[in-house]
Amino acid sequence: MKKLIVFAIALTAMACQQNKIGYVDSVKLMDEYQEKMDIEVKFKVKADAMTRKRDSISQAFQMELQAFQAKAEKMSQNSAQEEYGQLQQRGQFIGQQLQQEEQQLQQTSQSQMDTLVKKVKKEIKAYGKANGYTYILGGGDGGSVLYGEDANDLTDAILKILNDKYEN
């Protein structure tokens, strides 16, 4: 009988202790977070500038190659081959430099986005602690919430906090 009473008390205590659960639409949160939008714009501007630079260098190199082809007809075969080899080497070197610059830009962009994601997760955690949540789940396209009541959707509240704290 004693065990039954202890079990009933434990069961009652567990029933009274409710977990507070909310969820965040991760996709919406990131899509509407102003700092993320600003980072994307900044890197798009840099990527566009990189594309213009690559196109400009490529066009100049093509013109130089055409000028060489016209000049090569009047040169000896050995001289033409030697100069063409030098042009090819220079073209490869320029291509490698441009590729390295593009990779550096991608790495910098990825690093900033990783930092941003950590910042968002930290803010979600702080919100959860401050508001007594046991769990805050991630929703959206890649999330784990298949259904949640709108009352448990914390996306807009956390988005407001993030955007209010962000200073351009």
C-alpha positions as CSV (number, residue, x, y, z in Angstrom):
1,M,0.0,0.0,0.0
2,K,2.8,2.3,0.9
3,K,4.4,1.8,-2.6
4,L,1.1,2.6,-4.3
5,I,0.8,5.9,-2.4
6,V,4.4,6.9,-3.2
7,F,3.7,6.0,-6.9
8,A,0.5,8.1,-6.9
9,I,2.3,11.1,-5.4
10,A,5.1,10.8,-7.9
11,L,2.6,10.5,-10.8
12,T,0.8,13.5,-9.5
13,A,4.0,15.5,-9.2
14,M,5.0,14.6,-12.8
15,A,1.6,15.5,-14.1
16,C,1.8,18.9,-12.4
17,Q,5.2,19.6,-13.8
18,Q,4.5,20.6,-17.4
19,N,7.1,21.3,-20.0
20,K,6.7,24.7,-21.7
21,I,7.4,24.2,-25.4
22,G,7.6,26.7,-28.3
23,Y,8.9,26.6,-31.8
24,V,10.6,29.0,-34.2
25,D,10.2,28.9,-38.0
26,S,14.0,29.0,-38.7
27,V,13.5,29.8,-42.4
28,K,11.3,32.8,-41.7
29,L,13.5,34.0,-38.9
30,M,16.6,34.0,-41.1
31,D,14.9,35.4,-44.1
32,E,13.4,38.3,-42.2
33,Y,16.4,39.1,-40.0
34,Q,17.8,42.4,-41.1
35,E,21.4,41.7,-40.4
36,K,21.3,38.6,-42.6
37,M,19.7,40.6,-45.4
38,D,22.4,43.2,-45.0
39,I,25.2,40.6,-45.2
40,E,23.7,39.1,-48.3
41,V,23.4,42.5,-50.0
42,K,27.1,43.3,-49.1
43,F,28.3,40.0,-50.5
44,K,26.2,40.3,-53.6
45,V,27.7,43.7,-54.3
46,K,31.2,42.2,-53.8
47,A,30.3,39.2,-56.0
48,D,29.0,41.4,-58.7
49,A,32.2,43.5,-58.6
50,M,34.2,40.3,-58.8
51,T,32.2,39.2,-61.9
52,R,32.7,42.5,-63.6
53,K,36.4,42.3,-62.8
54,R,36.7,38.8,-64.2
55,D,34.7,39.7,-67.3
56,S,36.9,42.8,-67.9
57,I,40.1,40.8,-67.5
58,S,38.8,38.1,-69.7
59,Q,37.8,40.5,-72.4
60,A,41.2,42.2,-72.3
61,F,43.0,38.9,-72.4
62,Q,40.9,37.8,-75.4
63,M,41.8,41.0,-77.2
64,E,45.5,40.4,-76.5
65,L,45.1,36.9,-77.8
66,Q,43.5,38.1,-81.0
67,A,46.3,40.7,-81.4
68,F,48.8,37.9,-80.9
69,Q,47.1,35.7,-83.5
70,A,47.3,38.5,-86.1
71,K,51.0,39.1,-85.2
72,A,51.8,35.4,-85.1
73,E,51.3,35.0,-88.9
74,K,54.3,37.2,-89.5
75,M,56.5,35.5,-86.9
76,S,58.6,32.3,-87.1
77,Q,56.9,29.2,-85.8
78,N,59.3,28.9,-82.9
79,S,58.8,32.5,-81.8
80,A,55.1,32.2,-82.2
81,Q,55.0,29.1,-80.1
82,E,57.2,30.6,-77.4
83,E,55.1,33.7,-77.1
84,Y,51.8,31.7,-77.2
85,G,53.2,29.6,-74.3
86,Q,53.9,32.7,-72.3
87,L,50.4,34.0,-73.0
88,Q,48.9,30.7,-71.9
89,Q,50.9,30.7,-68.7
90,R,49.8,34.3,-67.9
91,G,46.2,33.4,-68.7
92,Q,46.4,30.4,-66.3
93,F,48.0,32.6,-63.6
94,I,45.3,35.2,-63.9
95,G,42.6,32.5,-63.8
96,Q,44.1,31.1,-60.6
97,Q,44.2,34.5,-59.0
98,L,40.6,35.2,-59.8
99,Q,39.6,31.8,-58.6
100,Q,41.4,32.4,-55.3
101,E,39.7,35.7,-54.8
102,E,36.3,34.2,-55.4
103,Q,37.1,31.4,-52.9
104,Q,38.2,33.9,-50.3
105,L,35.0,35.8,-50.8
106,Q,32.9,32.6,-50.4
107,Q,34.8,31.7,-47.3
108,T,34.4,35.1,-45.7
109,S,30.7,35.0,-46.6
110,Q,30.3,31.6,-45.1
111,S,32.2,32.6,-41.9
112,Q,29.9,35.6,-41.4
113,M,26.8,33.5,-41.9
114,D,28.1,30.9,-39.4
115,T,28.7,33.7,-36.9
116,L,25.2,35.0,-37.6
117,V,23.6,31.6,-37.0
118,K,25.4,31.2,-33.7
119,K,24.1,34.7,-32.7
120,V,20.6,33.7,-33.5
121,K,20.8,30.4,-31.6
122,K,22.2,32.3,-28.6
123,E,19.3,34.7,-28.7
124,I,16.8,31.9,-28.9
125,K,18.4,30.2,-26.0
126,A,18.3,33.4,-23.9
127,Y,14.7,34.0,-24.9
128,G,13.8,30.4,-23.8
129,K,15.6,30.8,-20.4
130,A,14.1,34.3,-19.8
131,N,10.5,33.1,-20.6
132,G,10.6,29.7,-18.8
133,Y,10.7,27.4,-21.9
134,T,11.8,23.9,-21.5
135,Y,12.2,23.4,-25.2
136,I,12.2,25.6,-28.3
137,L,12.1,23.6,-31.4
138,G,13.1,24.6,-34.9
139,G,10.5,24.6,-37.6
140,G,10.3,25.7,-41.2
141,D,11.4,23.7,-44.3
142,G,14.3,22.0,-42.6
143,G,12.9,21.9,-39.1
144,S,11.5,19.2,-36.9
145,V,8.1,20.8,-36.1
146,L,5.4,19.3,-38.4
147,Y,2.6,21.0,-36.6
148,G,2.4,23.6,-33.8
149,E,-0.3,25.9,-32.5
150,D,0.2,29.5,-33.5
151,A,0.3,30.4,-29.8
152,N,3.5,28.4,-29.5
153,D,5.2,30.1,-32.5
154,L,7.9,32.3,-31.1
155,T,9.3,33.4,-34.5
156,D,8.0,36.9,-34.5
157,A,8.9,37.6,-30.9
158,I,12.5,36.5,-31.4
159,L,12.8,38.2,-34.8
160,K,11.7,41.4,-33.2
161,I,14.4,41.1,-30.5
162,L,17.1,40.3,-33.1
163,N,16.1,43.2,-35.4
164,D,15.8,45.6,-32.5
165,K,19.3,44.7,-31.2
166,Y,20.8,44.9,-34.7
167,E,22.4,48.2,-35.6
168,N,23.2,48.8,-39.2
